[in-house]
Amino acid sequence: MLVIQVKENETIDKALKRFKKKFEKTGVLKQLRSRTFFEKKSISRRRTVLRAAYRQTLQQAENN
């Protein structure tokens, strides 16, 4: 459970922004979306490998 302490003289907007950041870091929403449909292990592994290869090509292009 997330607990956000609202500091003295802090606006609700700033407290809400801190809450949203904490909530996003926990990964609850991402996990919920991934569990809506079953995905085979081989497909999820393939997706991670393709994502890593894509990132690597971006880094190589940036260095050159």
N, CA, C and O atoms as a Tripos MOL2 file, in Angstrom:
@<TRIPOS>MOLECULE
protein
  256   255    64     0     0
PROTEIN
NO_CHARGES

@<TRIPOS>ATOM
      1 N           0.8380   -1.1740    0.0000 N.3       1 MET1
      2 CA          0.0000    0.0000    0.0000 C.3       1 MET1
      3 C           0.8840    1.2390    0.0000 C.2       1 MET1
      4 O           1.8310    1.3410    0.7810 O.2       1 MET1
      5 N           0.5700    2.1620   -0.8690 N.am      2 LEU2
      6 CA          1.3420    3.3900   -0.9640 C.3       2 LEU2
      7 C           0.8270    4.4240    0.0350 C.2       2 LEU2
      8 O          -0.3750    4.6460    0.1760 O.2       2 LEU2
      9 N           1.7710    5.0360    0.7110 N.am      3 VAL3
     10 CA          1.4190    6.0900    1.6590 C.3       3 VAL3
     11 C           2.2050    7.3300    1.2810 C.2       3 VAL3
     12 O           3.4270    7.2850    1.1450 O.2       3 VAL3
     13 N           1.5050    8.4250    1.1130 N.am      4 ILE4
     14 CA          2.1250    9.6950    0.7820 C.3       4 ILE4
     15 C           1.8390   10.6680    1.9180 C.2       4 ILE4
     16 O           0.6840   10.9750    2.2110 O.2       4 ILE4
     17 N           2.8790   11.1360    2.5380 N.am      5 GLN5
     18 CA          2.7340   12.1280    3.5940 C.3       5 GLN5
     19 C           2.6820   13.5060    2.9500 C.2       5 GLN5
     20 O           3.6270   13.9100    2.2710 O.2       5 GLN5
     21 N           1.5970   14.2240    3.1550 N.am      6 VAL6
     22 CA          1.4810   15.5680    2.6060 C.3       6 VAL6
     23 C           2.2220   16.4990    3.5510 C.2       6 VAL6
     24 O           1.8870   16.6070    4.7300 O.2       6 VAL6
     25 N           3.2340   17.1680    3.0130 N.am      7 LYS7
     26 CA          4.0580   18.0510    3.8170 C.3       7 LYS7
     27 C           3.3260   19.3620    4.0790 C.2       7 LYS7
     28 O           2.3720   19.7100    3.3830 O.2       7 LYS7
     29 N           3.7850   20.0660    5.0780 N.am      8 GLU8
     30 CA          3.1710   21.3380    5.4230 C.3       8 GLU8
     31 C           3.4160   22.3460    4.2950 C.2       8 GLU8
     32 O           4.5100   22.4090    3.7330 O.2       8 GLU8
     33 N           2.3970   23.1220    3.9780 N.am      9 ASN9
     34 CA          2.4410   24.1210    2.9040 C.3       9 ASN9
     35 C           2.7110   23.5020    1.5340 C.2       9 ASN9
     36 O           3.2750   24.1570    0.6580 O.2       9 ASN9
     37 N           2.3120   22.2440    1.3450 N.am     10 GLU10
     38 CA          2.4800   21.5810    0.0470 C.3      10 GLU10
     39 C           1.1230   21.5100   -0.6430 C.2      10 GLU10
     40 O           0.1180   21.1670   -0.0210 O.2      10 GLU10
     41 N           1.1020   21.8300   -1.9120 N.am     11 THR11
     42 CA         -0.1630   21.7800   -2.6390 C.3      11 THR11
     43 C          -0.5470   20.3350   -2.9160 C.2      11 THR11
     44 O           0.2890   19.4300   -2.9230 O.2      11 THR11
     45 N          -1.8340   20.1540   -3.1420 N.am     12 ILE12
     46 CA         -2.3510   18.8180   -3.4500 C.3      12 ILE12
     47 C          -1.7830   18.3270   -4.7780 C.2      12 ILE12
     48 O          -1.5420   17.1320   -4.9500 O.2      12 ILE12
     49 N          -1.5690   19.2450   -5.7140 N.am     13 ASP13
     50 CA         -1.0280   18.8620   -7.0230 C.3      13 ASP13
     51 C           0.3450   18.2160   -6.8920 C.2      13 ASP13
     52 O           0.6270   17.2070   -7.5390 O.2      13 ASP13
     53 N           1.1970   18.7990   -6.0540 N.am     14 LYS14
     54 CA          2.5400   18.2330   -5.8740 C.3      14 LYS14
     55 C           2.4760   16.8750   -5.1870 C.2      14 LYS14
     56 O           3.2150   15.9590   -5.5490 O.2      14 LYS14
     57 N           1.5970   16.7400   -4.1990 N.am     15 ALA15
     58 CA          1.4510   15.4640   -3.5070 C.3      15 ALA15
     59 C           0.9170   14.4040   -4.4710 C.2      15 ALA15
     60 O           1.3560   13.2550   -4.4370 O.2      15 ALA15
     61 N          -0.0210   14.7880   -5.3220 N.am     16 LEU16
     62 CA         -0.5710   13.8550   -6.3010 C.3      16 LEU16
     63 C           0.4930   13.4410   -7.3060 C.2      16 LEU16
     64 O           0.5330   12.2840   -7.7250 O.2      16 LEU16
     65 N           1.3530   14.3720   -7.6950 N.am     17 LYS17
     66 CA          2.4400   14.0670   -8.6210 C.3      17 LYS17
     67 C           3.4090   13.0650   -7.9990 C.2      17 LYS17
     68 O           3.8640   12.1400   -8.6710 O.2      17 LYS17
     69 N           3.7270   13.2490   -6.7020 N.am     18 ARG18
     70 CA          4.6040   12.2920   -6.0180 C.3      18 ARG18
     71 C           3.9560   10.9260   -5.9390 C.2      18 ARG18
     72 O           4.6320    9.9090   -6.0940 O.2      18 ARG18
     73 N           2.6260   10.8890   -5.6950 N.am     19 PHE19
     74 CA          1.9120    9.6260   -5.6390 C.3      19 PHE19
     75 C           1.9680    8.9080   -6.9830 C.2      19 PHE19
     76 O           2.2130    7.7030   -7.0410 O.2      19 PHE19
     77 N           1.7380    9.6540   -8.0640 N.am     20 LYS20
     78 CA          1.7600    9.0570   -9.3970 C.3      20 LYS20
     79 C           3.1310    8.4750   -9.7190 C.2      20 LYS20
     80 O           3.2240    7.3980  -10.3080 O.2      20 LYS20
     81 N           4.1960    9.1780   -9.3390 N.am     21 LYS21
     82 CA          5.5500    8.6680   -9.5800 C.3      21 LYS21
     83 C           5.7940    7.3730   -8.8150 C.2      21 LYS21
     84 O           6.3290    6.4100   -9.3630 O.2      21 LYS21
     85 N           5.3960    7.3580   -7.5380 N.am     22 LYS22
     86 CA          5.5770    6.1450   -6.7300 C.3      22 LYS22
     87 C           4.7720    4.9890   -7.3070 C.2      22 LYS22
     88 O           5.2550    3.8590   -7.3750 O.2      22 LYS22
     89 N           3.5410    5.2780   -7.7220 N.am     23 PHE23
     90 CA          2.6740    4.2450   -8.2650 C.3      23 PHE23
     91 C           3.2560    3.6710   -9.5480 C.2      23 PHE23
     92 O           3.2050    2.4610   -9.7700 O.2      23 PHE23
     93 N           3.8020    4.5270  -10.3830 N.am     24 GLU24
     94 CA          4.3930    4.0710  -11.6400 C.3      24 GLU24
     95 C           5.6290    3.2220  -11.3910 C.2      24 GLU24
     96 O           5.8650    2.2530  -12.1120 O.2      24 GLU24
     97 N           6.4180    3.5670  -10.3840 N.am     25 LYS25
     98 CA          7.6250    2.8040  -10.0730 C.3      25 LYS25
     99 C           7.3100    1.3970   -9.5730 C.2      25 LYS25
    100 O           8.1080    0.4810   -9.7720 O.2      25 LYS25
    101 N           6.1640    1.2160   -8.9280 N.am     26 THR26
    102 CA          5.8130   -0.1110   -8.4270 C.3      26 THR26
    103 C           5.5080   -1.0850   -9.5590 C.2      26 THR26
    104 O           5.7090   -2.2890   -9.4050 O.2      26 THR26
    105 N           5.0240   -0.5800  -10.6970 N.am     27 GLY27
    106 CA          4.7570   -1.4330  -11.8460 C.3      27 GLY27
    107 C           3.4580   -2.2090  -11.7640 C.2      27 GLY27
    108 O           3.2990   -3.2150  -12.4550 O.2      27 GLY27
    109 N           2.5370   -1.7700  -10.9440 N.am     28 VAL28
    110 CA          1.2740   -2.4810  -10.7720 C.3      28 VAL28
    111 C           0.4490   -2.4540  -12.0520 C.2      28 VAL28
    112 O          -0.0820   -3.4790  -12.4790 O.2      28 VAL28
    113 N           0.3470   -1.2920  -12.6510 N.am     29 LEU29
    114 CA         -0.4630   -1.1540  -13.8540 C.3      29 LEU29
    115 C           0.1270   -1.9540  -15.0150 C.2      29 LEU29
    116 O          -0.6060   -2.5680  -15.7900 O.2      29 LEU29
    117 N           1.4440   -1.9400  -15.1290 N.am     30 LYS30
    118 CA          2.1190   -2.6940  -16.1930 C.3      30 LYS30
    119 C           1.8760   -4.1970  -16.0100 C.2      30 LYS30
    120 O           1.6340   -4.9180  -16.9780 O.2      30 LYS30
    121 N           1.9430   -4.6550  -14.7640 N.am     31 GLN31
    122 CA          1.7090   -6.0630  -14.4700 C.3      31 GLN31
    123 C           0.2550   -6.4450  -14.7550 C.2      31 GLN31
    124 O          -0.0170   -7.5320  -15.2660 O.2      31 GLN31
    125 N          -0.6620   -5.5620  -14.4290 N.am     32 LEU32
    126 CA         -2.0760   -5.8230  -14.6830 C.3      32 LEU32
    127 C          -2.3390   -5.9760  -16.1720 C.2      32 LEU32
    128 O          -3.0670   -6.8770  -16.5890 O.2      32 LEU32
    129 N          -1.7480   -5.0950  -16.9740 N.am     33 ARG33
    130 CA         -1.9350   -5.1800  -18.4230 C.3      33 ARG33
    131 C          -1.3110   -6.4350  -19.0030 C.2      33 ARG33
    132 O          -1.8450   -7.0170  -19.9470 O.2      33 ARG33
    133 N          -0.1850   -6.8560  -18.4440 N.am     34 SER34
    134 CA          0.4620   -8.0570  -18.9740 C.3      34 SER34
    135 C          -0.3050   -9.3200  -18.6030 C.2      34 SER34
    136 O          -0.1890  -10.3340  -19.2920 O.2      34 SER34
    137 N          -1.0780   -9.2760  -17.5360 N.am     35 ARG35
    138 CA         -1.8230  -10.4560  -17.1060 C.3      35 ARG35
    139 C          -3.2080  -10.5740  -17.7180 C.2      35 ARG35
    140 O          -3.9070  -11.5560  -17.4710 O.2      35 ARG35
    141 N          -3.6170   -9.5930  -18.5110 N.am     36 THR36
    142 CA         -4.9520   -9.6760  -19.0930 C.3      36 THR36
    143 C          -5.0640  -10.8270  -20.0850 C.2      36 THR36
    144 O          -6.1080  -11.4720  -20.1780 O.2      36 THR36
    145 N          -3.9810  -11.0860  -20.8290 N.am     37 PHE37
    146 CA         -3.9710  -12.1910  -21.7790 C.3      37 PHE37
    147 C          -2.7710  -13.0690  -21.4950 C.2      37 PHE37
    148 O          -1.7050  -12.5760  -21.1270 O.2      37 PHE37
    149 N          -2.9430  -14.3690  -21.6650 N.am     38 PHE38
    150 CA         -1.8440  -15.2890  -21.4490 C.3      38 PHE38
    151 C          -0.8610  -15.1880  -22.6040 C.2      38 PHE38
    152 O          -1.2450  -15.1100  -23.7710 O.2      38 PHE38
    153 N           0.4080  -15.1930  -22.2490 N.am     39 GLU39
    154 CA          1.4530  -15.1420  -23.2600 C.3      39 GLU39
    155 C           2.4600  -16.2490  -22.9680 C.2      39 GLU39
    156 O           2.9070  -16.4150  -21.8330 O.2      39 GLU39
    157 N           2.8080  -16.9970  -24.0010 N.am     40 LYS40
    158 CA          3.7530  -18.0820  -23.8120 C.3      40 LYS40
    159 C           5.1200  -17.5320  -23.4350 C.2      40 LYS40
    160 O           5.4740  -16.4110  -23.8020 O.2      40 LYS40
    161 N           5.8810  -18.3310  -22.7000 N.am     41 LYS41
    162 CA          7.2200  -17.9210  -22.2700 C.3      41 LYS41
    163 C           8.1190  -17.6320  -23.4510 C.2      41 LYS41
    164 O           8.9000  -16.6810  -23.4240 O.2      41 LYS41
    165 N           8.0150  -18.4490  -24.4900 N.am     42 SER42
    166 CA          8.8870  -18.2610  -25.6520 C.3      42 SER42
    167 C           8.6210  -16.9230  -26.3320 C.2      42 SER42
    168 O           9.5500  -16.2780  -26.8160 O.2      42 SER42
    169 N           7.3750  -16.5100  -26.3710 N.am     43 ILE43
    170 CA          7.0340  -15.2400  -27.0050 C.3      43 ILE43
    171 C           7.5160  -14.0710  -26.1640 C.2      43 ILE43
    172 O           8.0150  -13.0800  -26.6970 O.2      43 ILE43
    173 N           7.3680  -14.1850  -24.8540 N.am     44 SER44
    174 CA          7.8360  -13.0900  -23.9980 C.3      44 SER44
    175 C           9.3550  -12.9680  -24.0510 C.2      44 SER44
    176 O           9.8860  -11.8580  -24.0590 O.2      44 SER44
    177 N          10.0670  -14.1160  -24.0880 N.am     45 ARG45
    178 CA         11.5260  -14.0800  -24.2160 C.3      45 ARG45
    179 C          11.9400  -13.4610  -25.5440 C.2      45 ARG45
    180 O          12.8740  -12.6610  -25.6000 O.2      45 ARG45
    181 N          11.2400  -13.8350  -26.6140 N.am     46 ARG46
    182 CA         11.5460  -13.2830  -27.9300 C.3      46 ARG46
    183 C          11.3540  -11.7730  -27.9420 C.2      46 ARG46
    184 O          12.1500  -11.0450  -28.5360 O.2      46 ARG46
    185 N          10.3040  -11.3080  -27.2890 N.am     47 ARG47
    186 CA         10.0480   -9.8720  -27.2290 C.3      47 ARG47
    187 C          11.1600   -9.1460  -26.4830 C.2      47 ARG47
    188 O          11.5810   -8.0700  -26.9070 O.2      47 ARG47
    189 N          11.6430   -9.7150  -25.3790 N.am     48 THR48
    190 CA         12.7180   -9.0690  -24.6220 C.3      48 THR48
    191 C          14.0160   -9.0450  -25.4220 C.2      48 THR48
    192 O          14.7610   -8.0660  -25.3680 O.2      48 THR48
    193 N          14.2940  -10.1210  -26.1670 N.am     49 VAL49
    194 CA         15.5060  -10.1720  -26.9840 C.3      49 VAL49
    195 C          15.4370   -9.1460  -28.1070 C.2      49 VAL49
    196 O          16.4220   -8.4600  -28.3800 O.2      49 VAL49
    197 N          14.2960   -9.0380  -28.7520 N.am     50 LEU50
    198 CA         14.1400   -8.0580  -29.8240 C.3      50 LEU50
    199 C          14.2430   -6.6330  -29.2940 C.2      50 LEU50
    200 O          14.8200   -5.7610  -29.9440 O.2      50 LEU50
    201 N          13.6860   -6.4010  -28.1180 N.am     51 ARG51
    202 CA         13.7630   -5.0760  -27.5100 C.3      51 ARG51
    203 C          15.2100   -4.7180  -27.1780 C.2      51 ARG51
    204 O          15.6430   -3.5860  -27.3930 O.2      51 ARG51
    205 N          15.9570   -5.6960  -26.6490 N.am     52 ALA52
    206 CA         17.3620   -5.4600  -26.3110 C.3      52 ALA52
    207 C          18.1860   -5.2050  -27.5750 C.2      52 ALA52
    208 O          19.0640   -4.3420  -27.5760 O.2      52 ALA52
    209 N          17.9120   -5.9430  -28.6440 N.am     53 ALA53
    210 CA         18.6400   -5.7410  -29.8950 C.3      53 ALA53
    211 C          18.3490   -4.3530  -30.4670 C.2      53 ALA53
    212 O          19.2480   -3.6930  -30.9890 O.2      53 ALA53
    213 N          17.1230   -3.9230  -30.3690 N.am     54 TYR54
    214 CA         16.7490   -2.6010  -30.8560 C.3      54 TYR54
    215 C          17.4710   -1.5080  -30.0620 C.2      54 TYR54
    216 O          17.9960   -0.5540  -30.6370 O.2      54 TYR54
    217 N          17.4870   -1.6580  -28.7660 N.am     55 ARG55
    218 CA         18.1890   -0.6760  -27.9260 C.3      55 ARG55
    219 C          19.6820   -0.6420  -28.2450 C.2      55 ARG55
    220 O          20.2970    0.4240  -28.2670 O.2      55 ARG55
    221 N          20.2480   -1.8000  -28.4880 N.am     56 GLN56
    222 CA         21.6700   -1.8720  -28.7980 C.3      56 GLN56
    223 C          21.9750   -1.1680  -30.1120 C.2      56 GLN56
    224 O          22.9820   -0.4680  -30.2150 O.2      56 GLN56
    225 N          21.1270   -1.3400  -31.1130 N.am     57 THR57
    226 CA         21.3500   -0.6450  -32.3840 C.3      57 THR57
    227 C          21.2270    0.8670  -32.2060 C.2      57 THR57
    228 O          21.9710    1.6260  -32.8270 O.2      57 THR57
    229 N          20.2930    1.3060  -31.3630 N.am     58 LEU58
    230 CA         20.1670    2.7420  -31.1030 C.3      58 LEU58
    231 C          21.4240    3.3020  -30.4330 C.2      58 LEU58
    232 O          21.8860    4.3900  -30.7780 O.2      58 LEU58
    233 N          21.9740    2.5520  -29.4750 N.am     59 GLN59
    234 CA         23.1730    3.0050  -28.7820 C.3      59 GLN59
    235 C          24.3700    3.0490  -29.7310 C.2      59 GLN59
    236 O          25.1830    3.9720  -29.6680 O.2      59 GLN59
    237 N          24.4750    2.0540  -30.6060 N.am     60 GLN60
    238 CA         25.5860    2.0330  -31.5570 C.3      60 GLN60
    239 C          25.4700    3.1970  -32.5350 C.2      60 GLN60
    240 O          26.4780    3.8120  -32.8820 O.2      60 GLN60
    241 N          24.2650    3.5040  -32.9790 N.am     61 ALA61
    242 CA         24.0560    4.6150  -33.9010 C.3      61 ALA61
    243 C          24.3600    5.9400  -33.2070 C.2      61 ALA61
    244 O          24.8570    6.8720  -33.8390 O.2      61 ALA61
    245 N          24.0680    6.0280  -31.9270 N.am     62 GLU62
    246 CA         24.3380    7.2430  -31.1660 C.3      62 GLU62
    247 C          25.8300    7.4580  -30.9710 C.2      62 GLU62
    248 O          26.3000    8.5950  -30.9970 O.2      62 GLU62
    249 N          26.5750    6.3850  -30.7770 N.am     63 ASN63
    250 CA         28.0170    6.4860  -30.5730 C.3      63 ASN63
    251 C          28.7530    6.8470  -31.8470 C.2      63 ASN63
    252 O          29.8140    7.4680  -31.7830 O.2      63 ASN63
    253 N          28.2300    6.4810  -32.9870 N.am     64 ASN64
    254 CA         28.9070    6.7660  -34.2690 C.3      64 ASN64
    255 C          28.5740    8.1040  -34.7710 C.2      64 ASN64
    256 O          29.0550    8.5020  -35.8320 O.2      64 ASN64
@<TRIPOS>BOND
     1     1     2 1
     2     2     3 1
     3     3     4 2
     4     3     5 am
     5     5     6 1
     6     6     7 1
     7     7     8 2
     8     7     9 am
     9     9    10 1
    10    10    11 1
    11    11    12 2
    12    11    13 am
    13    13    14 1
    14    14    15 1
    15    15    16 2
    16    15    17 am
    17    17    18 1
    18    18    19 1
    19    19    20 2
    20    19    21 am
    21    21    22 1
    22    22    23 1
    23    23    24 2
    24    23    25 am
    25    25    26 1
    26    26    27 1
    27    27    28 2
    28    27    29 am
    29    29    30 1
    30    30    31 1
    31    31    32 2
    32    31    33 am
    33    33    34 1
    34    34    35 1
    35    35    36 2
    36    35    37 am
    37    37    38 1
    38    38    39 1
    39    39    40 2
    40    39    41 am
    41    41    42 1
    42    42    43 1
    43    43    44 2
    44    43    45 am
    45    45    46 1
    46    46    47 1
    47    47    48 2
    48    47    49 am
    49    49    50 1
    50    50    51 1
    51    51    52 2
    52    51    53 am
    53    53    54 1
    54    54    55 1
    55    55    56 2
    56    55    57 am
    57    57    58 1
    58    58    59 1
    59    59    60 2
    60    59    61 am
    61    61    62 1
    62    62    63 1
    63    63    64 2
    64    63    65 am
    65    65    66 1
    66    66    67 1
    67    67    68 2
    68    67    69 am
    69    69    70 1
    70    70    71 1
    71    71    72 2
    72    71    73 am
    73    73    74 1
    74    74    75 1
    75    75    76 2
    76    75    77 am
    77    77    78 1
    78    78    79 1
    79    79    80 2
    80    79    81 am
    81    81    82 1
    82    82    83 1
    83    83    84 2
    84    83    85 am
    85    85    86 1
    86    86    87 1
    87    87    88 2
    88    87    89 am
    89    89    90 1
    90    90    91 1
    91    91    92 2
    92    91    93 am
    93    93    94 1
    94    94    95 1
    95    95    96 2
    96    95    97 am
    97    97    98 1
    98    98    99 1
    99    99   100 2
   100    99   101 am
   101   101   102 1
   102   102   103 1
   103   103   104 2
   104   103   105 am
   105   105   106 1
   106   106   107 1
   107   107   108 2
   108   107   109 am
   109   109   110 1
   110   110   111 1
   111   111   112 2
   112   111   113 am
   113   113   114 1
   114   114   115 1
   115   115   116 2
   116   115   117 am
   117   117   118 1
   118   118   119 1
   119   119   120 2
   120   119   121 am
   121   121   122 1
   122   122   123 1
   123   123   124 2
   124   123   125 am
   125   125   126 1
   126   126   127 1
   127   127   128 2
   128   127   129 am
   129   129   130 1
   130   130   131 1
   131   131   132 2
   132   131   133 am
   133   133   134 1
   134   134   135 1
   135   135   136 2
   136   135   137 am
   137   137   138 1
   138   138   139 1
   139   139   140 2
   140   139   141 am
   141   141   142 1
   142   142   143 1
   143   143   144 2
   144   143   145 am
   145   145   146 1
   146   146   147 1
   147   147   148 2
   148   147   149 am
   149   149   150 1
   150   150   151 1
   151   151   152 2
   152   151   153 am
   153   153   154 1
   154   154   155 1
   155   155   156 2
   156   155   157 am
   157   157   158 1
   158   158   159 1
   159   159   160 2
   160   159   161 am
   161   161   162 1
   162   162   163 1
   163   163   164 2
   164   163   165 am
   165   165   166 1
   166   166   167 1
   167   167   168 2
   168   167   169 am
   169   169   170 1
   170   170   171 1
   171   171   172 2
   172   171   173 am
   173   173   174 1
   174   174   175 1
   175   175   176 2
   176   175   177 am
   177   177   178 1
   178   178   179 1
   179   179   180 2
   180   179   181 am
   181   181   182 1
   182   182   183 1
   183   183   184 2
   184   183   185 am
   185   185   186 1
   186   186   187 1
   187   187   188 2
   188   187   189 am
   189   189   190 1
   190   190   191 1
   191   191   192 2
   192   191   193 am
   193   193   194 1
   194   194   195 1
   195   195   196 2
   196   195   197 am
   197   197   198 1
   198   198   199 1
   199   199   200 2
   200   199   201 am
   201   201   202 1
   202   202   203 1
   203   203   204 2
   204   203   205 am
   205   205   206 1
   206   206   207 1
   207   207   208 2
   208   207   209 am
   209   209   210 1
   210   210   211 1
   211   211   212 2
   212   211   213 am
   213   213   214 1
   214   214   215 1
   215   215   216 2
   216   215   217 am
   217   217   218 1
   218   218   219 1
   219   219   220 2
   220   219   221 am
   221   221   222 1
   222   222   223 1
   223   223   224 2
   224   223   225 am
   225   225   226 1
   226   226   227 1
   227   227   228 2
   228   227   229 am
   229   229   230 1
   230   230   231 1
   231   231   232 2
   232   231   233 am
   233   233   234 1
   234   234   235 1
   235   235   236 2
   236   235   237 am
   237   237   238 1
   238   238   239 1
   239   239   240 2
   240   239   241 am
   241   241   242 1
   242   242   243 1
   243   243   244 2
   244   243   245 am
   245   245   246 1
   246   246   247 1
   247   247   248 2
   248   247   249 am
   249   249   250 1
   250   250   251 1
   251   251   252 2
   252   251   253 am
   253   253   254 1
   254   254   255 1
   255   255   256 2
@<TRIPOS>SUBSTRUCTURE
     1 MET1         2 RESIDUE 1 A MET
     2 LEU2         6 RESIDUE 1 A LEU
     3 VAL3        10 RESIDUE 1 A VAL
     4 ILE4        14 RESIDUE 1 A ILE
     5 GLN5        18 RESIDUE 1 A GLN
     6 VAL6        22 RESIDUE 1 A VAL
     7 LYS7        26 RESIDUE 1 A LYS
     8 GLU8        30 RESIDUE 1 A GLU
     9 ASN9        34 RESIDUE 1 A ASN
    10 GLU10       38 RESIDUE 1 A GLU
    11 THR11       42 RESIDUE 1 A THR
    12 ILE12       46 RESIDUE 1 A ILE
    13 ASP13       50 RESIDUE 1 A ASP
    14 LYS14       54 RESIDUE 1 A LYS
    15 ALA15       58 RESIDUE 1 A ALA
    16 LEU16       62 RESIDUE 1 A LEU
    17 LYS17       66 RESIDUE 1 A LYS
    18 ARG18       70 RESIDUE 1 A ARG
    19 PHE19       74 RESIDUE 1 A PHE
    20 LYS20       78 RESIDUE 1 A LYS
    21 LYS21       82 RESIDUE 1 A LYS
    22 LYS22       86 RESIDUE 1 A LYS
    23 PHE23       90 RESIDUE 1 A PHE
    24 GLU24       94 RESIDUE 1 A GLU
    25 LYS25       98 RESIDUE 1 A LYS
    26 THR26      102 RESIDUE 1 A THR
    27 GLY27      106 RESIDUE 1 A GLY
    28 VAL28      110 RESIDUE 1 A VAL
    29 LEU29      114 RESIDUE 1 A LEU
    30 LYS30      118 RESIDUE 1 A LYS
    31 GLN31      122 RESIDUE 1 A GLN
    32 LEU32      126 RESIDUE 1 A LEU
    33 ARG33      130 RESIDUE 1 A ARG
    34 SER34      134 RESIDUE 1 A SER
    35 ARG35      138 RESIDUE 1 A ARG
    36 THR36      142 RESIDUE 1 A THR
    37 PHE37      146 RESIDUE 1 A PHE
    38 PHE38      150 RESIDUE 1 A PHE
    39 GLU39      154 RESIDUE 1 A GLU
    40 LYS40      158 RESIDUE 1 A LYS
    41 LYS41      162 RESIDUE 1 A LYS
    42 SER42      166 RESIDUE 1 A SER
    43 ILE43      170 RESIDUE 1 A ILE
    44 SER44      174 RESIDUE 1 A SER
    45 ARG45      178 RESIDUE 1 A ARG
    46 ARG46      182 RESIDUE 1 A ARG
    47 ARG47      186 RESIDUE 1 A ARG
    48 THR48      190 RESIDUE 1 A THR
    49 VAL49      194 RESIDUE 1 A VAL
    50 LEU50      198 RESIDUE 1 A LEU
    51 ARG51      202 RESIDUE 1 A ARG
    52 ALA52      206 RESIDUE 1 A ALA
    53 ALA53      210 RESIDUE 1 A ALA
    54 TYR54      214 RESIDUE 1 A TYR
    55 ARG55      218 RESIDUE 1 A ARG
    56 GLN56      222 RESIDUE 1 A GLN
    57 THR57      226 RESIDUE 1 A THR
    58 LEU58      230 RESIDUE 1 A LEU
    59 GLN59      234 RESIDUE 1 A GLN
    60 GLN60      238 RESIDUE 1 A GLN
    61 ALA61      242 RESIDUE 1 A ALA
    62 GLU62      246 RESIDUE 1 A GLU
    63 ASN63      250 RESIDUE 1 A ASN
    64 ASN64      254 RESIDUE 1 A ASN
